[in-house]
Amino acid sequence: MDLSAGLSAEVEMTVTDADTAETIGSGEVPVLATPRVVALMEAATVAAVAGRLDATQTTVGTRVDVDHHAPTVVGAKVVAEARLSSVEGRKLGFDVVLREGTAVTAQGRIDRVVVDRERFLAKASAKTA
């Protein structure tokens, strides 16, 4: 595992009807849904550490704290950026931001933890047995 503060990545997308609050069910307006904002930000956190973990490891989300400041309409392009700001053992903290052009439309922090993929999945499966 080769992780240090400062690692970063960007993920971009063009907003479609499938990404709206109205379609997802998180609201009644046809603008980018907050759950979709969070998912895009999480994708950026995953990308920021891609290739830096042991082959048996992955990260899972443990905390999300995001402020969604402004609406984004269908057809607009947005970019989510995640920057690894803290590494405490297996705990990773990311500063995240979503931009439409130069305007910040959402920002916050996402925490993830490094886990052994097989052990994590075995534990999850045992809960349903």
Secondary structure as a PSIPRED ss2 file (coil, helix, strand):
# PSIPRED VFORMAT (PSIPRED V4.0)

   1 M C   1.000  0.000  0.000
   2 D C   1.000  0.000  0.000
   3 L C   1.000  0.000  0.000
   4 S C   1.000  0.000  0.000
   5 A C   1.000  0.000  0.000
   6 G C   1.000  0.000  0.000
   7 L C   1.000  0.000  0.000
   8 S E   0.000  0.000  1.000
   9 A E   0.000  0.000  1.000
  10 E E   0.000  0.000  1.000
  11 V E   0.000  0.000  1.000
  12 E E   0.000  0.000  1.000
  13 M E   0.000  0.000  1.000
  14 T E   0.000  0.000  1.000
  15 V C   1.000  0.000  0.000
  16 T C   1.000  0.000  0.000
  17 D H   0.000  1.000  0.000
  18 A H   0.000  1.000  0.000
  19 D H   0.000  1.000  0.000
  20 T E   0.000  0.000  1.000
  21 A H   0.000  1.000  0.000
  22 E H   0.000  1.000  0.000
  23 T H   0.000  1.000  0.000
  24 I H   0.000  1.000  0.000
  25 G C   1.000  0.000  0.000
  26 S C   1.000  0.000  0.000
  27 G C   1.000  0.000  0.000
  28 E C   1.000  0.000  0.000
  29 V C   1.000  0.000  0.000
  30 P C   1.000  0.000  0.000
  31 V E   0.000  0.000  1.000
  32 L E   0.000  0.000  1.000
  33 A C   1.000  0.000  0.000
  34 T H   0.000  1.000  0.000
  35 P H   0.000  1.000  0.000
  36 R H   0.000  1.000  0.000
  37 V H   0.000  1.000  0.000
  38 V H   0.000  1.000  0.000
  39 A H   0.000  1.000  0.000
  40 L H   0.000  1.000  0.000
  41 M H   0.000  1.000  0.000
  42 E H   0.000  1.000  0.000
  43 A H   0.000  1.000  0.000
  44 A H   0.000  1.000  0.000
  45 T H   0.000  1.000  0.000
  46 V H   0.000  1.000  0.000
  47 A H   0.000  1.000  0.000
  48 A H   0.000  1.000  0.000
  49 V H   0.000  1.000  0.000
  50 A C   1.000  0.000  0.000
  51 G C   1.000  0.000  0.000
  52 R C   1.000  0.000  0.000
  53 L C   1.000  0.000  0.000
  54 D C   1.000  0.000  0.000
  55 A C   1.000  0.000  0.000
  56 T C   1.000  0.000  0.000
  57 Q E   0.000  0.000  1.000
  58 T E   0.000  0.000  1.000
  59 T E   0.000  0.000  1.000
  60 V E   0.000  0.000  1.000
  61 G E   0.000  0.000  1.000
  62 T E   0.000  0.000  1.000
  63 R E   0.000  0.000  1.000
  64 V E   0.000  0.000  1.000
  65 D E   0.000  0.000  1.000
  66 V E   0.000  0.000  1.000
  67 D E   0.000  0.000  1.000
  68 H E   0.000  0.000  1.000
  69 H C   1.000  0.000  0.000
  70 A C   1.000  0.000  0.000
  71 P C   1.000  0.000  0.000
  72 T C   1.000  0.000  0.000
  73 V E   0.000  0.000  1.000
  74 V C   1.000  0.000  0.000
  75 G C   1.000  0.000  0.000
  76 A C   1.000  0.000  0.000
  77 K E   0.000  0.000  1.000
  78 V E   0.000  0.000  1.000
  79 V E   0.000  0.000  1.000
  80 A E   0.000  0.000  1.000
  81 E E   0.000  0.000  1.000
  82 A E   0.000  0.000  1.000
  83 R E   0.000  0.000  1.000
  84 L E   0.000  0.000  1.000
  85 S E   0.000  0.000  1.000
  86 S E   0.000  0.000  1.000
  87 V E   0.000  0.000  1.000
  88 E E   0.000  0.000  1.000
  89 G C   1.000  0.000  0.000
  90 R C   1.000  0.000  0.000
  91 K E   0.000  0.000  1.000
  92 L E   0.000  0.000  1.000
  93 G E   0.000  0.000  1.000
  94 F E   0.000  0.000  1.000
  95 D E   0.000  0.000  1.000
  96 V E   0.000  0.000  1.000
  97 V E   0.000  0.000  1.000
  98 L E   0.000  0.000  1.000
  99 R E   0.000  0.000  1.000
 100 E E   0.000  0.000  1.000
 101 G C   1.000  0.000  0.000
 102 T C   1.000  0.000  0.000
 103 A E   0.000  0.000  1.000
 104 V E   0.000  0.000  1.000
 105 T E   0.000  0.000  1.000
 106 A E   0.000  0.000  1.000
 107 Q E   0.000  0.000  1.000
 108 G E   0.000  0.000  1.000
 109 R E   0.000  0.000  1.000
 110 I E   0.000  0.000  1.000
 111 D E   0.000  0.000  1.000
 112 R E   0.000  0.000  1.000
 113 V E   0.000  0.000  1.000
 114 V E   0.000  0.000  1.000
 115 V E   0.000  0.000  1.000
 116 D E   0.000  0.000  1.000
 117 R H   0.000  1.000  0.000
 118 E H   0.000  1.000  0.000
 119 R H   0.000  1.000  0.000
 120 F H   0.000  1.000  0.000
 121 L H   0.000  1.000  0.000
 122 A H   0.000  1.000  0.000
 123 K H   0.000  1.000  0.000
 124 A H   0.000  1.000  0.000
 125 S H   0.000  1.000  0.000
 126 A H   0.000  1.000  0.000
 127 K H   0.000  1.000  0.000
 128 T H   0.000  1.000  0.000
 129 A C   1.000  0.000  0.000
